[in-house]
């Protein structure tokens, strides 16, 4: 147990060092910190106006009120920007490491290779949109009957959802060992994740199943958002945990198979 804790502390320190390096790099282009606000702000404001206009004509969307729709959107945005702060840029750069041969130097470092591939690059310039999304979550929750347990479980499933999203993105990026088009599939996941800001009930059954299992965009957003709103769906929570465990196993299997393929190809 002590060994595991020591290992976690070590990698946390390494992550902070990498984050500091990336922050210093980002400070060379300080305008980037502010240039990200405009597109993020326009997109968020546009969506809020869009939903507001629809719900000014109808009482709800599949039983979801404006505040509830706003919670879904805010959580989806929070997921999006959280990924970019922690690991998304690294995963985006992963395919290029394979193509240009830089992966060799990364794999020889005295640090877990998967960790370095996943967290060597962050996006500090996204920090402002991240806090805007967090503020939107807080604002959207203003009329909800919040409780300490709801907020605690919400925070837990946000973290678990970030791990699930990471597993999914990393699995797809690991196909770079076999194809040069893996980054296109990573971008596709971004598009599918956009469906997470809509209630599950609006989708046909087969589409809903796809968004709950294959690319669990709705699952990642809907479960924590619904928990924050006091809606505990035991079946979806169990499905969430099952998909999370399976996603980790699959990501590790694909990664290990990729490493073997890469070694054999370069030997």
N, C-alpha and C positions, 0 to 999 in steps of 0.2 A: 504493500500500500504506500509506504514511504517513498519507494522507488518511483511509483507511478506519479505521486504528487510532485516529486522533484523533477521528473521529466516534463510534466505539464508546466511547471514554473519556468523551466529552461526554455521551452518553446514559446511561452508567453513573452519572455524577455527578448527572444529572437524576433518575434513578431513586432514588438515595440521598436526594436532597432530598425527593422525594415520599414515600419511606418514612419519613423523619424527621417530616414533617408528619402523616402518618397515625398514626405512633406517638404524637405529642403529642395528637392528637385522641382516640386510644384511652385515653390516660392520664387523660382526664376521667372515664372509667368504668372504674376500675381493677379493679372486681369482675369485669368481663368476662374478665379474664385467667384467673381461677380458676373462673368458672362454666362455662367450656368443658371443664374437666377431667372433671367428673362424667359428662355424657352420653358423651363420647369414651371414658372409662374403662369405663363400664358396657357400651357396645357391644363394645369390644375384649375385655373379660373374658367377655362372653356368647358371643362367637364362638369363643374359645379353648376354653371349657367345652363348647360344642356339638360342635366337631370332636373334642375329647377323648373325649366320650361315644360318638360314632359309632365312633371308632377303638379304643375299648375292646372293641367287639363284633366288629369286622372288622380284619384285619391292615393293610389299606390301602384307599385310594379311587382306583381306576383305577391302582394301582401307586404311589400317592403316600403316603408315611408322614406321621406327625403333624408332624415337623420341617419336611418339605417343604411341607405345607399351611400351616404357620405362616409360612414364608418368603413364599409367595404372598399371604397375608392382610396381612402386614407391609408388603410392597412396595405393595400396592393402597392401604393406608392412607397410606403415605408419599406416594404420588402425589396422593391426595385433599387432604391438608393442604398439600402444597407448592403446589398450584394456588391455594389460598385465600391463601397468604402472598404470592404474586407477582402474580397477574393475575385470579383468579376473581371477586373483588368488582367489579373494573372492568368485566369482561365482563357480569356480572349487572346492572350499572347502565347498560350501553350502550343497551339498548332504551328506558329512561326518558329518556335524553338526546335521542333522536329524538322521542319523544312530547311532551315538554314544551318543546322548542325550545332546550335548553341546548347541543345539539350545535353550533349556530352559533358560540357563543362559543369552544368548544373548537377548532373547525376554523380559527379566525382567529389562533390562537396561533402564534408563530414557531418551532414545534416540529412534527415529523412528527405528523400527526393520528392515524394508526393507533397510534403509540407512546403518545400521550396517552390515547386511548380504552382502550388495553389495560392501562396501568399507573398511571393517576392515582389509583386507590384500591387499598389493600392491607388485609389483615386481621391486624394485629399481635397481636390477642388469640388467634390460632390458634397462636402460636409454641409454647405449652406442649404441646398435642396433637401438634404437628409433631415435637417432640423425643421425645415418648412413642412415636410411630410409628417414629422413627429408632432408639430404644432397643430396640423390638420386633424391628426388622430385625437388629440386632446380636445380640440374644438368640436369635432363631430360627436364626442362622448358627453358633451355638456348636458344633454337632456336624458341621458341614460341612467337607469337605477343602478349605479356602480356600487360594488362591494369590494372589500379587500381581497376576498377569495377570487372574485372574477378577474380583478386586475392581476393577481399573482399567476393564475392559470393562463391568462392572456399573454403575459410576459414569457412564461414557460413555453407556450406553443409558438410564440414568435421566434424564439431561439431554435426550437425544434424545426420550425418551418424553414429557417435560414439554413440549417444543416441539410434538410431535405432538398432544398433548391441547389445547394452546393453539390450534393451527391449527383443530382440529375445533370447539372452543367458539366461536372467533372467527367461523368461517364461518357457523355457525348463528345467532349473535347478529347478524351482518350482514344477515340477512333482515329485521331490524327496519326497514330502509328500505322494505320492501314490506308488512309485516304487523305488527300489534300483538301477536301471539301468539308471537313468537320466543323470549321468555324461557321459555315453557312447554317448548319443544324443548330449551333449554339444561338445564332440570331433568330432562328425559327422558334426556339423556346421562349424568347422574349415576346414574340408576337402572341404565342398561345397564353403566356402569363397574363396578358391584357384581359383575358376572359375572366380572370379572378375578381374583377371589380363588379361583376354582375351576380345576382342571386342564382343559386343552383337551380331553382324551380323553373327558370325561364328556358333552360336547355332541354331539347329532346332527350329521352332516356339514354340513347346510345352515345350522344355527345357528352352528356353528364358523366357517364361511366368512363369515357376516355379522359375527361378532365379531372376525374377522381383517382385514376389508376395509372394510365400510360404516361401522360404528362400532367401530373396532379396540380395544375394551376389553381383550380377552384378549391381543392382540399387545403392547400397551403394558406390561402387567404381566408376562406370561408370559416374554417374551424376556429382560428384565434379571434376573428371578428365576431363570430356568433357567440363565443364564450364571453367576450367583452360586453355583449348585449344581453347576457344572462340566458342564452340559449345553449343548453348542453345536450348535444345529440350523441349519445353513447356509441351508436354504430359508427358514426363518422370519426369519433375520437379513436376508437379501436382500429378502424381502417387507416387512420393517420399513422398510428404507431407501427402497424404492419408494413405499410408502404415505406415508412422511414427506415425500418430495419432492412427490408429487401433492397432499398435503394443503396444503402451502404454496402451490403454484400455484393450487389451487382457492380457497383463502381469499383470496388477493390478487385473483383475477378477480372473485369475488363482492363483495369490498370496493370495488373500482374501479367495478364496475357499480352498486353501491349509491350511491356518491358521485355518479355521473352522474345517476341517478334522483332523488336528493335535490336536486341543483342545479336540475334541470329542473322539479321539483315546486314549488320555492320561488321560481322566477324569474317 
